[in-house]
Amino acid sequence: MNIFMRFYHRLASPRHFYQIAGQWIPWLGAISLILLAWGLYEGLLVAPTDYQQGESYRIIFIHVPAAWMSMFIYLIMAIAGAINLVWRMKMAEVVLVSSAPIGAVFAFLALVTGSLWGKPMWGTWWVWDARLTSELFLLFLYLGIIALHGAIEDKRTAGRAVSILALVGVINLPIIHFSVEWWNTLHQGSTVSVMGGSKMDSRMLRPLLIMSFAFKFYYGMILFMRARNEVLDRERNTSWVRQIAEGKAS
């Protein structure tokens, strides 16, 4: 068994996951804070003013990474849901349920910042634009997963239910991404493309990418914090959790 597989199997163990996540949390937090400060500095002070939108465009340095994260986290949840359904892996279920509130926050942030940008650009806080509507539906999916998991008392049954919902809802992700191409929409098209390059000035693109990585490291930190709490709750009757509790109490 190679190093990767040994590491994978250790993460699949609640006890080892708890230990490894605890070691990573400070590093993820520090990297996230550094990238966040760097991205905000570049986005607010270094990036040039947009010739059409003026200074108001700078909200994209929060809005766009938040929208990317709302889709990225849901994709992680769908993958975790598939793993949970196929292999009954306990930690995949923990990742799914721990990610849902974080994804909901990013989806809400994307919608709020989009509305703040839309008011001066479109003259209104909200329009039933294809991308905005599909992003709103993504927020409802997150809230639905949170509510469904909380409504079912048995953890394993709840885990299977939310795994199925996460997999069904993943069809919304390509709709969000391609909505500006499939329908006549007010929302501007994509200016950043992995395959086709970027239409943005490099001084604008750099802080946008820095902020996206800052949000990813932040997600990793919060995910590990929430997952550790979830593991302790699920494994509270095991000897290793009792040892941790006794160690903290002493």
MIDRENMI-370383 format. One line per 5 residues: number of its first residue (from 1); for each residue x, y, z of N, C-alpha, C. Coordinates in Angstrom, 2 decimals, padded with zeros to 5 digits. Example, Ala and Ser with C-alpha at 12.3 -4.5 7.8 and 13.67 -1.06 7.14 Angstrom:
<sites>
1> 013.19/-005.69/007.80/012.30/-004.50/007.80/013.20/-003.30/007.80; 012.85/-002.25/007.08/013.67/-001.06/007.14/012.90/000.03/007.87
</sites>
This chain:
<sites>
1> 000.85/-001.20/000.00/000.00/000.00/000.00/000.89/001.25/000.00; 000.68/002.15/-000.97/001.53/003.33/-001.06/001.14/004.38/-000.03; 001.93/005.46/000.00/001.74/006.51/001.00/000.36/007.16/000.87; -000.07/007.38/-000.37/-001.36/008.04/-000.59/-002.51/007.20/-000.02; -002.48/005.90/-000.27/-003.56/005.04/000.21/-003.56/004.95/001.73
6> -002.37/004.92/002.33/-002.31/004.91/003.79/-002.90/006.19/004.37; -002.56/007.32/003.73/-003.09/008.61/004.18/-004.61/008.65/004.01; -005.09/008.13/002.87/-006.53/008.09/002.59/-007.28/007.28/003.65; -006.73/006.13/003.99/-007.39/005.27/004.99/-007.32/005.90/006.38; -006.28/006.65/006.65/-006.22/007.34/007.95/-007.29/008.42/008.03
11> -007.49/009.16/006.94/-008.53/010.19/006.94/-009.92/009.58/007.06; -010.09/008.35/006.58/-011.39/007.68/006.67/-011.70/007.22/008.08; -010.71/007.21/008.95/-010.90/006.84/010.35/-011.25/008.08/011.16; -012.38/008.11/011.86/-012.76/009.31/012.65/-011.67/009.75/013.62; -011.06/008.78/014.27/-010.03/009.13/015.26/-008.83/009.80/014.59
16> -008.33/009.22/013.51/-007.18/009.80/012.83/-007.55/011.11/012.13; -008.75/011.18/011.58/-009.19/012.43/010.97/-009.19/013.55/012.01; -009.69/013.27/013.17/-009.74/014.28/014.24/-008.34/014.80/014.55; -007.37/013.90/014.62/-006.01/014.30/014.94/-005.37/015.09/013.80; -005.53/014.59/012.57/-004.91/015.24/011.40/-005.53/016.61/011.17
21> -006.86/016.69/011.26/-007.54/017.97/011.05/-007.10/019.00/012.08; -006.91/018.57/013.32/-006.46/019.48/014.36/-005.08/020.06/014.06; -004.23/019.29/013.41/-002.90/019.77/013.04/-002.95/020.74/011.87; -003.91/020.55/010.97/-003.99/021.38/009.77/-004.69/022.71/010.01; -005.61/022.77/010.95/-006.44/023.96/011.13/-005.62/025.25/011.29
26> -004.60/025.30/012.16/-003.83/026.55/012.29/-003.15/026.97/010.99; -002.62/025.99/010.24/-001.94/026.31/008.99/-002.92/026.83/007.94; -004.06/026.19/007.83/-005.07/026.65/006.88/-005.56/028.05/007.23; -005.75/028.31/008.52/-006.18/029.63/008.95/-005.15/030.70/008.65; -003.88/030.40/008.91/-002.82/031.37/008.67/-002.68/031.68/007.18
31> -002.70/030.64/006.35/-002.58/030.84/004.90/-003.78/031.64/004.39; -004.97/031.30/004.88/-006.17/032.02/004.46/-006.08/033.50/004.81; -005.62/033.81/006.02/-005.52/035.21/006.47/-004.51/035.98/005.63; -003.38/035.36/005.34/-002.35/036.02/004.53/-002.87/036.31/003.12; -003.49/035.29/002.51/-004.02/035.46/001.15/-005.15/036.48/001.13
36> -005.98/036.47/002.16/-007.09/037.43/002.22/-006.58/038.86/002.29; -005.58/039.10/003.15/-005.01/040.45/003.27/-004.34/040.87/001.96; -003.63/039.94/001.35/-002.94/040.22/000.07/-003.95/040.51/-001.02; -004.98/039.69/-001.13/-005.99/039.87/-002.17/-006.75/041.17/-002.03; -007.12/041.52/-000.80/-007.86/042.77/-000.58/-006.97/043.98/-000.88
41> -005.71/043.90/-000.51/-004.79/045.00/-000.82/-004.66/045.19/-002.33; -004.45/044.09/-003.04/-004.31/044.18/-004.50/-005.62/044.63/-005.15; -006.74/044.09/-004.67/-008.02/044.41/-005.29/-008.48/045.83/-005.04; -008.22/046.36/-003.84/-008.72/047.68/-003.48/-007.74/048.80/-003.81; -006.44/048.50/-003.79/-005.45/049.57/-003.93/-004.58/049.46/-005.17
46> -004.36/048.26/-005.69/-003.46/048.08/-006.83/-004.21/047.98/-008.14; -005.29/047.24/-008.17/-006.06/047.05/-009.40/-006.57/048.39/-009.92; -006.50/048.62/-011.23/-006.95/049.91/-011.79/-008.47/050.03/-011.77; -008.93/051.26/-011.90/-010.36/051.52/-011.98/-010.91/051.06/-013.32; -012.07/050.42/-013.31/-012.68/049.97/-014.56/-013.22/051.17/-015.34
51> -012.98/051.18/-016.64/-013.36/052.35/-017.44/-014.86/052.48/-017.62; -015.62/051.40/-017.44/-017.07/051.46/-017.57/-017.78/051.52/-016.23; -017.36/050.67/-015.28/-018.07/050.54/-014.01/-017.51/051.40/-012.89; -016.35/052.01/-013.12/-015.74/052.82/-012.08/-015.25/051.97/-010.92; -015.34/052.52/-009.72/-014.86/051.83/-008.53/-015.81/050.73/-008.06
56> -017.06/050.80/-008.48/-018.05/049.83/-007.98/-017.73/048.40/-008.41; -016.91/048.22/-009.44/-016.61/046.87/-009.91/-015.80/046.09/-008.89; -015.15/046.79/-007.93/-014.25/046.11/-007.00/-014.96/045.10/-006.11; -016.27/045.15/-006.08/-017.02/044.15/-005.30/-016.84/042.75/-005.89; -016.39/042.67/-007.15/-016.19/041.34/-007.75/-015.13/040.53/-007.02
61> -014.23/041.21/-006.31/-013.18/040.49/-005.60/-013.72/039.72/-004.39; -014.95/040.00/-004.00/-015.67/039.21/-003.01/-016.74/038.37/-003.70; -017.49/039.01/-004.61/-018.65/038.36/-005.24/-018.26/037.12/-006.07; -017.30/037.27/-006.94/-016.95/036.17/-007.84/-016.33/034.98/-007.09; -015.33/035.20/-006.20/-014.83/034.05/-005.45/-015.89/033.38/-004.59
66> -016.82/034.18/-004.03/-017.89/033.59/-003.22/-018.80/032.73/-004.08; -019.12/033.20/-005.29/-019.95/032.40/-006.21/-019.23/031.12/-006.63; -017.94/031.25/-006.92/-017.15/030.05/-007.26/-017.17/029.05/-006.10; -016.99/029.56/-004.88/-016.95/028.67/-003.72/-018.30/028.00/-003.48; -019.40/028.71/-003.73/-020.72/028.11/-003.51/-020.91/026.90/-004.41
71> -020.37/026.94/-005.62/-020.47/025.79/-006.52/-019.43/024.73/-006.19; -018.22/025.16/-005.85/-017.15/024.22/-005.51/-017.53/023.37/-004.30; -018.07/024.01/-003.27/-018.44/023.28/-002.05/-019.56/022.30/-002.34; -020.53/022.70/-003.17/-021.62/021.78/-003.47/-021.09/020.57/-004.24; -020.13/020.79/-005.13/-019.52/019.68/-005.85/-018.83/018.72/-004.88
76> -018.10/019.26/-003.90/-017.47/018.44/-002.87/-018.53/017.63/-002.12; -019.64/018.26/-001.80/-020.72/017.58/-001.09/-021.31/016.45/-001.94; -021.49/016.68/-003.23/-022.03/015.64/-004.11/-021.08/014.46/-004.20; -019.78/014.74/-004.30/-018.78/013.65/-004.34/-018.81/012.88/-003.02; -018.87/013.62/-001.90/-018.93/012.96/-000.60/-020.20/012.13/-000.47
81> -021.31/012.65/-001.02/-022.56/011.91/-000.98/-022.48/010.62/-001.77; -021.84/010.66/-002.94/-021.68/009.45/-003.74/-020.82/008.43/-003.02; -019.73/008.88/-002.40/-018.86/007.97/-001.64/-019.63/007.35/-000.48; -020.43/008.16/000.19/-021.21/007.65/001.32/-022.22/006.60/000.89; -022.88/006.82/-000.26/-023.88/005.87/-000.73/-023.25/004.56/-001.22
86> -022.10/004.66/-001.86/-021.48/003.47/-002.44/-020.68/002.69/-001.41; -019.82/003.40/-000.65/-018.90/002.70/000.25/-019.28/002.84/001.73; -020.36/003.56/002.03/-020.81/003.72/003.42/-019.70/004.30/004.30; -018.95/005.23/003.75/-017.83/005.81/004.49/-018.35/006.90/005.43; -018.13/006.69/006.71/-018.66/007.59/007.72/-018.13/009.02/007.57
91> -016.86/009.17/007.25/-016.27/010.51/007.16/-016.76/011.27/005.94; -017.16/010.56/004.88/-017.74/011.24/003.72/-019.05/011.91/004.11; -019.83/011.21/004.92/-021.09/011.80/005.41/-020.81/013.01/006.29; -019.77/012.91/007.12/-019.40/014.03/007.99/-019.00/015.25/007.17; -018.21/015.02/006.12/-017.80/016.13/005.24/-019.01/016.78/004.58
96> -019.95/015.96/004.15/-021.15/016.48/003.48/-021.94/017.41/004.41; -022.29/016.89/005.59/-023.15/017.67/006.49/-022.40/018.86/007.08; -021.09/018.75/007.24/-020.30/019.86/007.78/-020.10/020.97/006.76; -020.13/020.61/005.47/-019.91/021.59/004.41/-021.15/022.42/004.10; -022.33/021.85/004.35/-023.57/022.51/003.91/-023.74/023.93/004.47
101> -023.57/024.17/005.78/-023.71/025.55/006.26/-022.68/026.50/005.68; -021.46/026.01/005.43/-020.42/026.87/004.86/-020.80/027.25/003.43; -021.25/026.26/002.66/-021.68/026.55/001.29/-022.86/027.51/001.25; -023.78/027.36/002.21/-024.93/028.26/002.26/-024.49/029.71/002.50; -023.50/029.88/003.36/-022.99/031.23/003.63/-022.36/031.83/002.37
106> -021.58/031.04/001.64/-020.96/031.56/000.41/-022.02/031.87/-000.65; -023.05/031.02/-000.77/-024.12/031.29/-001.74/-024.86/032.57/-001.37; -025.14/032.75/-000.08/-025.81/033.97/000.39/-024.93/035.19/000.14; -023.63/035.07/000.41/-022.70/036.18/000.17/-022.66/036.55/-001.30; -022.66/035.54/-002.17/-022.65/035.80/-003.62/-023.91/036.54/-004.04
111> -025.05/036.16/-003.51/-026.31/036.81/-003.87/-026.37/038.25/-003.35; -025.92/038.46/-002.11/-025.96/039.81/-001.53/-025.01/040.75/-002.26; -023.78/040.31/-002.49/-022.82/041.17/-003.19/-023.25/041.39/-004.64; -023.87/040.38/-005.24/-024.40/040.57/-006.59/-025.49/041.62/-006.63; -026.34/041.65/-005.60/-027.39/042.66/-005.52/-026.80/044.05/-005.31
116> -025.76/044.14/-004.48/-025.10/045.42/-004.24/-024.46/045.96/-005.52; -023.95/045.04/-006.35/-023.39/045.46/-007.63/-024.49/045.77/-008.63; -025.58/045.03/-008.59/-026.65/045.20/-009.56/-027.40/046.52/-009.43; -027.50/047.04/-008.20/-028.25/048.29/-008.01/-027.68/049.45/-008.83; -026.37/049.75/-008.75/-025.85/050.84/-009.59/-025.72/050.48/-011.06
121> -025.51/049.19/-011.37/-025.31/048.78/-012.75/-026.62/048.58/-013.51; -027.61/047.95/-012.86/-028.88/047.63/-013.51/-030.03/048.53/-013.06; -029.79/049.28/-011.98/-030.85/050.15/-011.46/-031.83/049.43/-010.55; -031.53/048.19/-010.16/-032.42/047.43/-009.28/-031.60/046.44/-008.47; -032.13/046.07/-007.30/-031.43/045.13/-006.44/-031.50/043.70/-006.96
126> -032.58/043.38/-007.67/-032.78/041.98/-008.06/-033.53/041.91/-009.37; -033.14/041.02/-010.23/-033.91/040.66/-011.42/-033.93/039.13/-011.48; -034.95/038.58/-012.10/-035.04/037.12/-012.21/-034.20/036.65/-013.40; -032.93/037.02/-013.29/-031.92/036.63/-014.27/-031.62/035.13/-014.10; -031.26/034.46/-015.21/-031.04/033.01/-015.16/-029.95/032.63/-014.16
131> -028.85/033.37/-014.14/-027.77/033.02/-013.22/-028.15/033.34/-011.78; -028.78/034.48/-011.56/-029.19/034.83/-010.20/-030.21/033.83/-009.66; -031.16/033.46/-010.51/-032.20/032.53/-010.08/-031.62/031.15/-009.77; -030.73/030.66/-010.61/-030.11/029.35/-010.36/-029.21/029.39/-009.13; -028.56/030.53/-008.87/-027.75/030.66/-007.66/-028.64/030.69/-006.42
136> -029.79/031.33/-006.53/-030.77/031.33/-005.43/-031.26/029.91/-005.16; -031.49/029.15/-006.23/-031.91/027.76/-006.07/-030.82/026.95/-005.38; -029.55/027.27/-005.67/-028.44/026.59/-005.00/-028.48/026.86/-003.50; -028.78/028.10/-003.11/-028.93/028.43/-001.69/-030.04/027.61/-001.06; -031.16/027.47/-001.77/-032.27/026.67/-001.26/-031.87/025.19/-001.12
141> -031.04/024.69/-002.03/-030.55/023.33/-001.92/-029.73/023.15/-000.64; -028.84/024.10/-000.38/-028.05/024.04/000.84/-028.97/024.03/002.07; -029.93/024.95/002.09/-030.83/025.02/003.24/-031.67/023.76/003.36; -032.05/023.19/002.21/-032.82/021.94/002.22/-032.03/020.79/002.81; -030.74/020.70/002.46/-029.89/019.65/003.00/-029.72/019.81/004.51
146> -029.53/021.05/004.95/-029.40/021.31/006.39/-030.68/020.92/007.13; -031.83/021.34/006.58/-033.11/021.05/007.22/-033.41/019.56/007.22; -033.14/018.89/006.11/-033.42/017.45/006.00/-032.58/016.66/006.98; -031.32/017.01/007.10/-030.44/016.29/008.03/-030.89/016.51/009.47; -031.35/017.71/009.78/-031.80/017.99/011.13/-033.15/017.37/011.46
151> -033.95/017.09/010.43/-035.30/016.57/010.66/-035.33/015.07/010.90; -034.30/014.35/010.49/-034.26/012.89/010.64/-033.38/012.54/011.83; -033.95/011.82/012.77/-033.25/011.55/014.03/-032.09/010.57/013.84; -032.29/009.52/013.09/-031.24/008.52/012.88/-030.17/009.08/011.95; -028.93/009.11/012.43/-027.83/009.74/011.68/-027.57/009.05/010.35
156> -027.59/007.72/010.33/-027.29/007.00/009.09/-028.37/007.21/008.05; -029.63/007.19/008.50/-030.73/007.45/007.57/-030.66/008.88/007.04; -030.37/009.82/007.94/-030.24/011.22/007.53/-029.09/011.38/006.54; -028.00/010.66/006.77/-026.85/010.75/005.88/-027.17/010.26/004.48; -027.89/009.17/004.39/-028.28/008.65/003.06/-029.23/009.61/002.36
161> -030.16/010.19/003.12/-031.14/011.11/002.52/-030.47/012.35/001.95; -029.56/012.95/002.72/-028.91/014.17/002.22/-027.92/013.84/001.11; -027.36/012.64/001.12/-026.46/012.23/000.03/-027.23/012.17/-001.29; -028.43/011.61/-001.24/-029.26/011.54/-002.45/-029.64/012.94/-002.92; -030.04/013.80/-001.99/-030.42/015.17/-002.36/-029.23/015.92/-002.95
166> -028.05/015.73/-002.37/-026.86/016.41/-002.91/-026.56/015.96/-004.33; -026.72/014.67/-004.60/-026.46/014.15/-005.95/-027.51/014.65/-006.95; -028.76/014.70/-006.53/-029.82/015.19/-007.43/-029.60/016.67/-007.74; -029.22/017.42/-006.73/-029.06/018.87/-006.91/-027.85/019.29/-007.70; -026.90/018.36/-007.92/-025.66/018.74/-008.61/-025.93/019.16/-010.05
171> -027.09/018.78/-010.59/-027.44/019.18/-011.96/-027.57/020.70/-012.07; -027.75/021.38/-010.93/-027.88/022.84/-010.96/-026.55/023.53/-011.24; -025.43/022.87/-010.99/-024.13/023.51/-011.17/-023.84/023.89/-012.62; -024.01/022.98/-013.59/-023.80/023.41/-014.98/-024.82/024.46/-015.43; -026.01/024.44/-014.84/-027.00/025.47/-015.19/-026.50/026.84/-014.76
176> -025.94/026.92/-013.54/-025.38/028.19/-013.08/-024.24/028.64/-013.99; -023.35/027.72/-014.29/-022.15/028.07/-015.06/-022.48/028.52/-016.48; -023.38/027.78/-017.15/-023.65/028.05/-018.57/-024.90/028.92/-018.80; -025.51/029.40/-017.73/-026.77/030.14/-017.87/-026.62/031.38/-018.76; -025.46/032.05/-018.66/-025.28/033.27/-019.46/-025.11/032.95/-020.95
181> -024.79/031.70/-021.26/-024.64/031.30/-022.66/-025.93/030.67/-023.20; -026.69/030.01/-022.34/-027.89/029.31/-022.78/-029.10/030.23/-022.91; -029.15/031.30/-022.10/-030.31/032.19/-022.11/-029.88/033.64/-022.31; -030.82/034.43/-022.78/-030.62/035.88/-022.88/-030.69/036.45/-021.48; -029.58/036.96/-020.97/-029.49/037.32/-019.56/-028.81/038.66/-019.39
186> -029.17/039.37/-018.30/-028.52/040.62/-017.98/-027.13/040.40/-017.42; -026.93/039.27/-016.80/-025.64/039.00/-016.15/-024.55/038.92/-017.21; -023.42/039.59/-016.91/-022.32/039.59/-017.87/-021.73/038.20/-018.01; -021.15/037.93/-019.17/-020.56/036.63/-019.42/-019.27/036.43/-018.65; -018.72/035.23/-018.75/-017.50/034.90/-018.02/-016.31/035.66/-018.60
191> -015.52/036.24/-017.71/-014.31/036.95/-018.14/-013.05/036.15/-017.81; -013.20/035.07/-017.04/-012.08/034.21/-016.68/-012.39/032.81/-017.16; -011.47/032.23/-017.92/-011.66/030.88/-018.45/-010.38/030.08/-018.27; -010.53/028.84/-017.81/-009.36/027.99/-017.61/-008.71/027.64/-018.94; -009.55/027.36/-019.96/-009.04/026.90/-021.24/-008.76/028.06/-022.21
196> -009.61/029.10/-022.13/-009.51/030.13/-023.14/-008.85/031.41/-022.71; -008.18/031.42/-021.58/-007.54/032.63/-021.12/-008.51/033.57/-020.44; -008.08/034.79/-020.20/-008.89/035.77/-019.49/-008.97/037.07/-020.27; -010.14/037.73/-020.16/-010.34/039.03/-020.79/-009.97/040.17/-019.84; -009.59/039.83/-018.60/-009.32/040.84/-017.59/-007.87/041.29/-017.63
201> -007.66/042.52/-017.22/-006.32/043.03/-016.99/-005.66/042.18/-015.90; -004.38/041.88/-016.08/-003.68/041.01/-015.12/-003.70/041.59/-013.71; -003.75/042.94/-013.60/-003.79/043.56/-012.27/-005.14/043.36/-011.60; -006.17/043.06/-012.38/-007.48/042.72/-011.83/-007.60/041.22/-011.59; -007.05/040.44/-012.52/-007.16/038.99/-012.42/-006.39/038.45/-011.23
206> -005.21/039.01/-010.95/-004.38/038.48/-009.87/-005.10/038.52/-008.51; -005.64/039.67/-008.07/-006.34/039.65/-006.78/-007.59/038.78/-006.78; -008.23/038.64/-007.95/-009.40/037.76/-008.03/-009.01/036.31/-007.73; -007.90/035.87/-008.30/-007.45/034.50/-008.07/-006.91/034.32/-006.65; -006.24/035.35/-006.14/-005.73/035.28/-004.77/-006.90/035.13/-003.79
211> -007.96/035.91/-004.00/-009.13/035.83/-003.12/-009.81/034.47/-003.22; -009.82/033.90/-004.41/-010.45/032.58/-004.57/-009.69/031.53/-003.78; -008.35/031.61/-003.77/-007.56/030.66/-002.98/-007.71/030.95/-001.48; -007.82/032.23/-001.11/-008.04/032.57/000.29/-009.33/031.95/000.80; -010.39/032.01/000.00/-011.67/031.44/000.39/-011.58/029.91/000.49
216> -010.80/029.29/-000.39/-010.66/027.83/-000.34/-009.95/027.38/000.93; -008.89/028.07/001.30/-008.20/027.72/002.54/-009.10/028.00/003.75; -009.88/029.07/003.66/-010.83/029.37/004.74/-011.86/028.26/004.86; -012.37/027.80/003.72/-013.31/026.69/003.73/-012.70/025.45/004.37; -011.46/025.14/004.01/-010.79/023.99/004.60/-010.68/024.11/006.10
221> -010.34/025.30/006.59/-010.22/025.50/008.04/-011.56/025.30/008.74; -012.61/025.96/008.24/-013.92/025.86/008.87/-014.49/024.45/008.75; -014.26/023.81/007.60/-014.73/022.44/007.41/-014.11/021.52/008.46; -012.80/021.61/008.66/-012.15/020.75/009.64/-012.64/021.04/011.05; -012.89/022.31/011.36/-013.40/022.65/012.69/-014.78/022.05/012.91
226> -015.65/022.21/011.93/-017.01/021.67/012.05/-016.99/020.14/012.04; -016.15/019.57/011.18/-016.09/018.11/011.09/-015.57/017.49/012.38; -014.61/018.12/013.01/-014.10/017.61/014.29/-015.20/017.60/015.34; -016.01/018.65/015.38/-017.13/018.69/016.33/-018.15/017.61/016.02; -018.41/017.41/014.73/-019.36/016.37/014.31/-018.85/014.98/014.68
231> -017.56/014.76/014.49/-016.96/013.47/014.85/-017.08/013.22/016.35; -016.78/014.22/017.14/-016.88/014.06/018.60/-018.31/013.71/019.01; -019.28/014.35/018.37/-020.68/014.07/018.70/-021.06/012.63/018.32; -020.64/012.20/017.14/-020.99/010.86/016.67/-020.25/009.76/017.42; -019.01/010.05/017.84/-018.17/009.04/018.47/-018.10/009.23/019.99
236> -019.05/009.94/020.56/-018.96/010.31/021.97/-018.94/009.11/022.93; -019.42/007.98/022.48/-019.43/006.79/023.34/-018.20/005.91/023.18; -017.25/006.32/022.35/-016.04/005.52/022.13/-014.99/005.88/023.17; -014.05/004.98/023.35/-013.03/005.18/024.38/-012.11/006.35/024.07; -011.76/006.54/022.77/-010.81/007.61/022.44/-011.40/008.99/022.66
241> -012.72/009.15/022.46/-013.37/010.43/022.73/-013.45/010.66/024.24; -013.72/009.61/025.01/-013.75/009.75/026.46/-012.38/010.14/027.00; -011.33/009.62/026.37/-009.98/010.00/026.78/-009.70/011.48/026.51; -010.18/011.97/025.37/-010.03/013.40/025.05/-010.80/014.24/026.05; -012.03/013.82/026.36/-012.86/014.57/027.30/-012.22/014.59/028.70
246> -011.67/013.46/029.11/-011.01/013.39/030.42/-009.76/014.24/030.45; -009.03/014.26/029.32/-007.82/015.08/029.25/-008.12/016.57/029.33; -009.23/017.00/028.70/-009.62/018.40/028.75/-010.14/018.78/030.12; -010.80/017.81/030.79/-011.38/018.09/032.09/-010.32/018.16/033.17; -009.23/017.43/033.00/-008.19/017.37/034.04/-007.30/018.61/034.03
</sites>
